[in-house]
Amino acid sequence: MKKQAIVFWLLIAFAAFGIIGGLLDGGGAHWSTILVPVLVVGIIFILYKYPPRKYRKQNPKVKPSARTMSKLAAERRAASSGQKRKSYPFQVIDGQKGKNEDDIPKYH
């Protein structure tokens, strides 16, 4: 589990204990005792869901080289100029055993 997730859930648990303790302490709760933990939980949840830019994973965009682009263009031209033929990766090779006509099912 990531450290950020552990810290997040610990803070959620502390806030929940604070809210429950505030409700059970003295019979009634003041708005300030409930409002502060709820705001803390809300802010933490928003930061967890939408982290600041410097903490986000950044995937650098790599521009393909001219050599790579020429290879891709050549492959596209070769594929489009050929006949419309399906290429299968396997080929059936008959074995050395003889075929037995009795073993072939009539229906597949």
C-alpha positions as CSV (number, residue, x, y, z in Angstrom):
1,M,0.0,0.0,0.0
2,K,1.3,3.5,-0.8
3,K,2.4,5.7,2.1
4,Q,0.0,8.4,0.9
5,A,-2.9,6.0,1.2
6,I,-1.9,5.0,4.7
7,V,-1.7,8.6,5.8
8,F,-5.0,9.4,4.2
9,W,-6.9,6.6,5.9
10,L,-5.2,7.4,9.3
11,L,-6.4,11.0,9.0
12,I,-9.9,9.8,8.1
13,A,-10.0,7.5,11.1
14,F,-8.8,10.3,13.4
15,A,-11.4,12.6,12.0
16,A,-14.1,10.0,12.5
17,F,-13.1,9.4,16.1
18,G,-13.1,13.1,16.7
19,I,-16.7,13.5,15.3
20,I,-17.9,10.5,17.3
21,G,-16.2,11.6,20.4
22,G,-17.6,15.1,20.0
23,L,-21.2,13.8,19.6
24,L,-20.9,11.5,22.6
25,D,-19.2,14.0,24.9
26,G,-21.8,16.0,26.9
27,G,-24.9,14.8,25.0
28,G,-24.9,17.6,22.4
29,A,-22.3,18.8,19.9
30,H,-21.5,22.3,19.0
31,W,-21.1,23.2,15.4
32,S,-17.4,24.0,15.8
33,T,-16.6,20.5,17.2
34,I,-18.2,18.9,14.1
35,L,-17.3,21.5,11.5
36,V,-13.5,21.4,11.9
37,P,-13.1,17.6,11.4
38,V,-15.6,17.6,8.5
39,L,-13.6,20.4,6.8
40,V,-10.3,18.6,7.4
41,V,-11.7,15.3,6.0
42,G,-13.2,17.2,3.0
43,I,-9.9,19.0,2.2
44,I,-7.9,15.8,2.6
45,F,-10.3,14.0,0.3
46,I,-10.1,16.7,-2.4
47,L,-6.3,16.8,-2.2
48,Y,-6.3,13.0,-2.5
49,K,-8.6,12.9,-5.4
50,Y,-7.1,15.9,-7.3
51,P,-3.4,16.2,-6.1
52,P,-1.4,19.3,-7.0
53,R,0.6,19.2,-10.3
54,K,3.9,18.7,-8.7
55,Y,2.7,15.4,-7.1
56,R,1.0,14.0,-10.1
57,K,2.6,11.4,-12.3
58,Q,3.9,13.0,-15.4
59,N,4.3,11.1,-18.6
60,P,6.8,12.9,-20.8
61,K,5.7,13.2,-24.4
62,V,8.3,11.8,-26.7
63,K,8.4,13.0,-30.3
64,P,9.2,10.1,-32.7
65,S,12.4,10.5,-34.7
66,A,12.4,11.0,-38.5
67,R,13.8,7.5,-38.9
68,T,11.0,6.0,-36.9
69,M,8.4,7.9,-38.9
70,S,9.9,6.8,-42.2
71,K,9.8,3.1,-41.0
72,L,6.1,3.5,-40.1
73,A,5.3,5.1,-43.4
74,A,7.1,2.4,-45.3
75,E,5.2,-0.3,-43.5
76,R,1.9,1.4,-44.3
77,R,2.7,1.7,-47.9
78,A,3.8,-2.0,-48.1
79,A,0.6,-3.1,-46.4
80,S,-1.7,-1.0,-48.6
81,S,0.0,-1.8,-51.9
82,G,-0.1,-5.6,-51.5
83,Q,-3.1,-7.8,-52.3
84,K,-5.9,-8.1,-49.8
85,R,-4.8,-11.4,-48.2
86,K,-5.1,-12.6,-44.7
87,S,-1.9,-13.7,-43.1
88,Y,-2.2,-16.4,-40.5
89,P,0.6,-17.1,-38.1
90,F,0.2,-20.9,-38.3
91,Q,0.4,-23.5,-41.1
92,V,-1.0,-27.0,-41.0
93,I,1.6,-29.7,-41.8
94,D,0.5,-33.2,-42.4
95,G,2.1,-35.7,-40.1
96,Q,3.7,-39.0,-41.0
97,K,0.9,-41.1,-39.7
98,G,-1.6,-42.1,-42.3
99,K,-5.1,-40.7,-42.2
100,N,-7.7,-43.1,-41.0
101,E,-11.0,-42.5,-42.6
102,D,-12.8,-44.2,-39.7
103,D,-11.6,-41.6,-37.2
104,I,-12.9,-38.6,-39.1
105,P,-16.3,-37.5,-37.7
106,K,-19.1,-37.0,-40.2
107,Y,-20.3,-33.8,-38.4
108,H,-18.1,-31.2,-36.8
